[in-house]
Amino acid sequence: MSGHSKWATTKRHKAVIDAKRGKIFSVLSKELTLAARGGGGDPQFNPRLRTVVLKAKAANMPADNVDRAIKKGTGELPGVEYLELLYEGYAPGGIGIIVEVTTDNKNRAASDVRSTFTKHGGNLATPGALQHTFVRQGQFLISADKTNEEQLMEVTLEAGAEDIINNEDHFEVRCPLAEYDTVATALETAGIAPDSSELAYIPSILTPITDKESVEKFLRLIDVLDGLDDVQKVFDNSEIAPELLPDE
């Protein structure tokens, strides 16, 4: 989404976070397990794991859940083997959508994602069809009441951030993938808690949605995709005027 649309949608989702708490913990558990599997179970020596642990704390995930997920990744506890998959598709109106999936059952995940697109008037695309219209970067969204532009520049540019976008009510910080953990740690050290932080697919080409009915249908598709058990994250290239978004 455009910066403002992404921010508005992030705020809209905060109203239903508690209702989806189990889903959020499931997403974080998988991220913790994969991070520990790839780089060990000590956050001090595993930047990816350290970043996910920070996200888990911000979501008030119980410490026991965090510990179990890490131990599944290191093999100290039995766990399932996860596959990380990427699906690309189109919503009605040609809006591009990228869906990140972590699953122990590829067939189930593919079926769920495909049927969700179909039921909501969209369709899956061939692999690679959309990735050229997105840039893979670290992305942090931070409310303007938590910091100011000068402080944010001082903290993040030195840590490797490439761009800081001032959107009046919030800031968007972008960085190369390799610097994501460094920027996340710098923000933590400075006491600046992002409202959203992730390795994101950021659109380089935006597709506008210009009427409220189409916006509602599109957001319904995004919400259903987000709610699938195997889906970790959903990205899109929509451009939605704030006045067309549902009330928070």
BABA-668033 format. One record per residue (C-alpha): residue in one letter; x, y, z; residue number from 1. Coordinates in steps of 0.02 Angstrom, whole numbers, padded with zeros to 5 digits. Layout:
<atoms>
+-----+--------+--------+--------+-----+
! res !      x !      y !      z !   n !
+-----+--------+--------+--------+-----+
!   A !      X !      Y !      Z ! NUM !
...
+-----+--------+--------+--------+-----+
</atoms>
This chain:
<atoms>
+-----+--------+--------+--------+-----+
! res !      x !      y !      z !   n !
+-----+--------+--------+--------+-----+
!   M !  00000 !  00000 !  00000 !   1 !
!   S !  00053 !  00181 ! -00007 !   2 !
!   G !  00132 !  00243 !  00153 !   3 !
!   H ! -00028 !  00327 !  00214 !   4 !
!   S ! -00139 !  00180 !  00166 !   5 !
!   K ! -00022 !  00060 !  00255 !   6 !
!   W ! -00025 !  00169 !  00411 !   7 !
!   A ! -00213 !  00189 !  00410 !   8 !
!   T ! -00236 !  00003 !  00387 !   9 !
!   T ! -00113 ! -00034 !  00527 !  10 !
!   K ! -00215 !  00076 !  00645 !  11 !
!   R ! -00377 ! -00006 !  00586 !  12 !
!   H ! -00307 ! -00178 !  00626 !  13 !
!   K ! -00264 ! -00126 !  00804 !  14 !
!   A ! -00450 ! -00129 !  00844 !  15 !
!   V ! -00459 ! -00316 !  00811 !  16 !
!   I ! -00288 ! -00369 !  00875 !  17 !
!   D ! -00357 ! -00440 !  01037 !  18 !
!   A ! -00485 ! -00544 !  00941 !  19 !
!   K ! -00344 ! -00618 !  00838 !  20 !
!   R ! -00221 ! -00639 !  00981 !  21 !
!   G ! -00207 ! -00827 !  00951 !  22 !
!   K ! -00168 ! -00796 !  00768 !  23 !
!   I ! -00035 ! -00667 !  00811 !  24 !
!   F !  00048 ! -00786 !  00934 !  25 !
!   S !  00044 ! -00923 !  00802 !  26 !
!   V !  00131 ! -00810 !  00677 !  27 !
!   L !  00262 ! -00759 !  00804 !  28 !
!   S !  00290 ! -00939 !  00860 !  29 !
!   K !  00331 ! -00991 !  00683 !  30 !
!   E !  00447 ! -00843 !  00660 !  31 !
!   L !  00536 ! -00885 !  00823 !  32 !
!   T !  00556 ! -01068 !  00775 !  33 !
!   L !  00623 ! -01028 !  00602 !  34 !
!   A !  00742 ! -00895 !  00670 !  35 !
!   A !  00810 ! -01015 !  00802 !  36 !
!   R !  00826 ! -01155 !  00675 !  37 !
!   G !  00926 ! -01043 !  00559 !  38 !
!   G !  01041 ! -00956 !  00682 !  39 !
!   G !  01033 ! -01039 !  00854 !  40 !
!   G !  00930 ! -01007 !  01009 !  41 !
!   D !  01030 ! -00866 !  01089 !  42 !
!   P !  00960 ! -00695 !  01039 !  43 !
!   Q !  01126 ! -00614 !  01083 !  44 !
!   F !  01210 ! -00705 !  00939 !  45 !
!   N !  01060 ! -00718 !  00823 !  46 !
!   P !  01000 ! -00547 !  00762 !  47 !
!   R !  00847 ! -00616 !  00673 !  48 !
!   L !  00792 ! -00707 !  00830 !  49 !
!   R !  00825 ! -00552 !  00937 !  50 !
!   T !  00712 ! -00448 !  00825 !  51 !
!   V !  00569 ! -00575 !  00833 !  52 !
!   V !  00586 ! -00588 !  01022 !  53 !
!   L !  00563 ! -00399 !  01031 !  54 !
!   K !  00406 ! -00413 !  00924 !  55 !
!   A !  00342 ! -00552 !  01037 !  56 !
!   K !  00369 ! -00444 !  01192 !  57 !
!   A !  00279 ! -00298 !  01108 !  58 !
!   A !  00130 ! -00414 !  01075 !  59 !
!   N !  00131 ! -00472 !  01257 !  60 !
!   M !  00165 ! -00651 !  01205 !  61 !
!   P !  00193 ! -00758 !  01362 !  62 !
!   A !  00376 ! -00796 !  01398 !  63 !
!   D !  00340 ! -00983 !  01407 !  64 !
!   N !  00269 ! -00979 !  01230 !  65 !
!   V !  00424 ! -00888 !  01168 !  66 !
!   D !  00539 ! -01013 !  01254 !  67 !
!   R !  00447 ! -01164 !  01183 !  68 !
!   A !  00450 ! -01095 !  01006 !  69 !
!   I !  00637 ! -01063 !  01016 !  70 !
!   K !  00671 ! -01236 !  01085 !  71 !
!   K !  00572 ! -01314 !  00942 !  72 !
!   G !  00687 ! -01222 !  00823 !  73 !
!   T !  00846 ! -01282 !  00909 !  74 !
!   G !  00781 ! -01461 !  00923 !  75 !
!   E !  00771 ! -01461 !  01113 !  76 !
!   L !  00584 ! -01492 !  01097 !  77 !
!   P !  00495 ! -01592 !  00961 !  78 !
!   G !  00416 ! -01485 !  00827 !  79 !
!   V !  00356 ! -01485 !  00648 !  80 !
!   E !  00458 ! -01444 !  00493 !  81 !
!   Y !  00396 ! -01281 !  00419 !  82 !
!   L !  00405 ! -01229 !  00237 !  83 !
!   E !  00416 ! -01045 !  00191 !  84 !
!   L !  00316 ! -01010 !  00033 !  85 !
!   L !  00265 ! -00858 ! -00069 !  86 !
!   Y !  00104 ! -00839 ! -00168 !  87 !
!   E !  00062 ! -00698 ! -00287 !  88 !
!   G ! -00111 ! -00648 ! -00347 !  89 !
!   Y ! -00229 ! -00512 ! -00402 !  90 !
!   A ! -00380 ! -00439 ! -00316 !  91 !
!   P ! -00523 ! -00368 ! -00422 !  92 !
!   G ! -00464 ! -00211 ! -00510 !  93 !
!   G ! -00290 ! -00279 ! -00539 !  94 !
!   I ! -00224 ! -00247 ! -00363 !  95 !
!   G ! -00066 ! -00350 ! -00338 !  96 !
!   I ! -00052 ! -00455 ! -00180 !  97 !
!   I !  00096 ! -00552 ! -00111 !  98 !
!   V !  00060 ! -00681 !  00025 !  99 !
!   E !  00195 ! -00752 !  00138 ! 100 !
!   V !  00155 ! -00924 !  00205 ! 101 !
!   T !  00238 ! -01034 !  00336 ! 102 !
!   T !  00162 ! -01207 !  00340 ! 103 !
!   D !  00187 ! -01390 !  00379 ! 104 !
!   N !  00067 ! -01438 !  00239 ! 105 !
!   K !  00099 ! -01360 !  00068 ! 106 !
!   N ! -00058 ! -01432 ! -00012 ! 107 !
!   R ! -00172 ! -01363 !  00124 ! 108 !
!   A ! -00091 ! -01191 !  00116 ! 109 !
!   A ! -00102 ! -01182 ! -00074 ! 110 !
!   S ! -00285 ! -01236 ! -00072 ! 111 !
!   D ! -00332 ! -01110 !  00063 ! 112 !
!   V ! -00246 ! -00964 ! -00023 ! 113 !
!   R ! -00314 ! -01008 ! -00196 ! 114 !
!   S ! -00493 ! -01031 ! -00137 ! 115 !
!   T ! -00487 ! -00867 ! -00039 ! 116 !
!   F ! -00435 ! -00771 ! -00195 ! 117 !
!   T ! -00570 ! -00858 ! -00298 ! 118 !
!   K ! -00710 ! -00829 ! -00172 ! 119 !
!   H ! -00672 ! -00644 ! -00168 ! 120 !
!   G ! -00660 ! -00615 ! -00355 ! 121 !
!   G ! -00472 ! -00626 ! -00372 ! 122 !
!   N ! -00350 ! -00754 ! -00440 ! 123 !
!   L ! -00176 ! -00824 ! -00410 ! 124 !
!   A ! -00036 ! -00770 ! -00526 ! 125 !
!   T !  00113 ! -00868 ! -00588 ! 126 !
!   P !  00267 ! -00863 ! -00474 ! 127 !
!   G !  00370 ! -00707 ! -00503 ! 128 !
!   A !  00230 ! -00613 ! -00593 ! 129 !
!   L !  00222 ! -00475 ! -00463 ! 130 !
!   Q !  00391 ! -00468 ! -00378 ! 131 !
!   H !  00463 ! -00346 ! -00505 ! 132 !
!   T !  00334 ! -00217 ! -00447 ! 133 !
!   F !  00386 ! -00231 ! -00264 ! 134 !
!   V !  00548 ! -00193 ! -00173 ! 135 !
!   R !  00600 ! -00305 ! -00029 ! 136 !
!   Q !  00654 ! -00195 !  00118 ! 137 !
!   G !  00645 ! -00176 !  00304 ! 138 !
!   Q !  00500 ! -00062 !  00352 ! 139 !
!   F !  00460 !  00022 !  00518 ! 140 !
!   L !  00304 !  00128 !  00548 ! 141 !
!   I !  00315 !  00243 !  00699 ! 142 !
!   S !  00184 !  00361 !  00768 ! 143 !
!   A !  00238 !  00543 !  00766 ! 144 !
!   D !  00196 !  00561 !  00950 ! 145 !
!   K !  00338 !  00440 !  00993 ! 146 !
!   T !  00482 !  00536 !  00915 ! 147 !
!   N !  00530 !  00676 !  00797 ! 148 !
!   E !  00615 !  00675 !  00629 ! 149 !
!   E !  00782 !  00739 !  00693 ! 150 !
!   Q !  00794 !  00604 !  00827 ! 151 !
!   L !  00738 !  00469 !  00707 ! 152 !
!   M !  00869 !  00519 !  00579 ! 153 !
!   E !  01005 !  00518 !  00711 ! 154 !
!   V !  00955 !  00346 !  00774 ! 155 !
!   T !  00917 !  00254 !  00612 ! 156 !
!   L !  01029 !  00327 !  00477 ! 157 !
!   E !  01185 !  00281 !  00572 ! 158 !
!   A !  01113 !  00105 !  00593 ! 159 !
!   G !  01092 !  00083 !  00406 ! 160 !
!   A !  00922 !  00156 !  00362 ! 161 !
!   E !  00906 !  00218 !  00182 ! 162 !
!   D !  00751 !  00324 !  00192 ! 163 !
!   I !  00644 !  00413 !  00322 ! 164 !
!   I !  00474 !  00472 !  00260 ! 165 !
!   N !  00379 !  00602 !  00361 ! 166 !
!   N !  00192 !  00573 !  00341 ! 167 !
!   E !  00142 !  00702 !  00472 ! 168 !
!   D !  00052 !  00582 !  00590 ! 169 !
!   H !  00184 !  00448 !  00573 ! 170 !
!   F !  00357 !  00410 !  00506 ! 171 !
!   E !  00406 !  00269 !  00390 ! 172 !
!   V !  00585 !  00206 !  00401 ! 173 !
!   R !  00653 !  00094 !  00262 ! 174 !
!   C !  00817 ! -00001 !  00260 ! 175 !
!   P !  00905 ! -00139 !  00163 ! 176 !
!   L !  00864 ! -00316 !  00219 ! 177 !
!   A !  01039 ! -00341 !  00288 ! 178 !
!   E !  01020 ! -00190 !  00403 ! 179 !
!   Y !  00847 ! -00232 !  00471 ! 180 !
!   D !  00908 ! -00308 !  00634 ! 181 !
!   T !  01032 ! -00166 !  00662 ! 182 !
!   V !  00898 ! -00033 !  00638 ! 183 !
!   A !  00776 ! -00130 !  00749 ! 184 !
!   T !  00906 ! -00140 !  00887 ! 185 !
!   A !  00947 !  00045 !  00869 ! 186 !
!   L !  00764 !  00091 !  00891 ! 187 !
!   E !  00750 ! -00022 !  01043 ! 188 !
!   T !  00905 !  00056 !  01122 ! 189 !
!   A !  00833 !  00230 !  01092 ! 190 !
!   G !  00668 !  00180 !  01173 ! 191 !
!   I !  00568 !  00204 !  01012 ! 192 !
!   A !  00441 !  00064 !  00991 ! 193 !
!   P !  00379 !  00046 !  00810 ! 194 !
!   D !  00193 !  00022 !  00784 ! 195 !
!   S !  00239 ! -00098 !  00645 ! 196 !
!   S !  00405 ! -00177 !  00593 ! 197 !
!   E !  00436 ! -00310 !  00462 ! 198 !
!   L !  00533 ! -00368 !  00312 ! 199 !
!   A !  00410 ! -00301 !  00186 ! 200 !
!   Y !  00370 ! -00306 !  00002 ! 201 !
!   I !  00350 ! -00120 ! -00032 ! 202 !
!   P !  00262 ! -00077 ! -00196 ! 203 !
!   S !  00353 !  00026 ! -00326 ! 204 !
!   I !  00195 !  00041 ! -00431 ! 205 !
!   L !  00029 !  00084 ! -00347 ! 206 !
!   T ! -00145 !  00041 ! -00407 ! 207 !
!   P ! -00283 !  00158 ! -00344 ! 208 !
!   I ! -00452 !  00102 ! -00279 ! 209 !
!   T ! -00573 !  00246 ! -00302 ! 210 !
!   D ! -00742 !  00195 ! -00230 ! 211 !
!   K ! -00795 !  00140 ! -00056 ! 212 !
!   E ! -00879 ! -00023 ! -00110 ! 213 !
!   S ! -00722 ! -00083 ! -00198 ! 214 !
!   V ! -00617 ! -00035 ! -00048 ! 215 !
!   E ! -00730 ! -00135 !  00068 ! 216 !
!   K ! -00721 ! -00290 ! -00044 ! 217 !
!   F ! -00532 ! -00274 ! -00060 ! 218 !
!   L ! -00506 ! -00255 !  00128 ! 219 !
!   R ! -00618 ! -00405 !  00157 ! 220 !
!   L ! -00505 ! -00510 !  00045 ! 221 !
!   I ! -00350 ! -00448 !  00139 ! 222 !
!   D ! -00430 ! -00485 !  00308 ! 223 !
!   V ! -00479 ! -00662 !  00257 ! 224 !
!   L ! -00305 ! -00697 !  00189 ! 225 !
!   D ! -00230 ! -00626 !  00350 ! 226 !
!   G ! -00340 ! -00742 !  00451 ! 227 !
!   L ! -00283 ! -00903 !  00367 ! 228 !
!   D ! -00184 ! -01012 !  00488 ! 229 !
!   D ! -00034 ! -01033 !  00372 ! 230 !
!   V ! -00021 ! -00852 !  00317 ! 231 !
!   Q !  00114 ! -00748 !  00400 ! 232 !
!   K !  00101 ! -00582 !  00307 ! 233 !
!   V !  00005 ! -00502 !  00164 ! 234 !
!   F !  00070 ! -00359 !  00056 ! 235 !
!   D ! -00015 ! -00264 ! -00085 ! 236 !
!   N !  00006 ! -00117 ! -00202 ! 237 !
!   S ! -00160 ! -00031 ! -00171 ! 238 !
!   E ! -00177 !  00156 ! -00154 ! 239 !
!   I ! -00326 !  00203 ! -00047 ! 240 !
!   A ! -00375 !  00378 !  00004 ! 241 !
!   P ! -00397 !  00386 !  00195 ! 242 !
!   E ! -00577 !  00447 !  00178 ! 243 !
!   L ! -00624 !  00285 !  00090 ! 244 !
!   L ! -00562 !  00174 !  00232 ! 245 !
!   P ! -00689 !  00108 !  00358 ! 246 !
!   D ! -00701 !  00198 !  00524 ! 247 !
!   E ! -00576 !  00135 !  00653 ! 248 !
+-----+--------+--------+--------+-----+
</atoms>
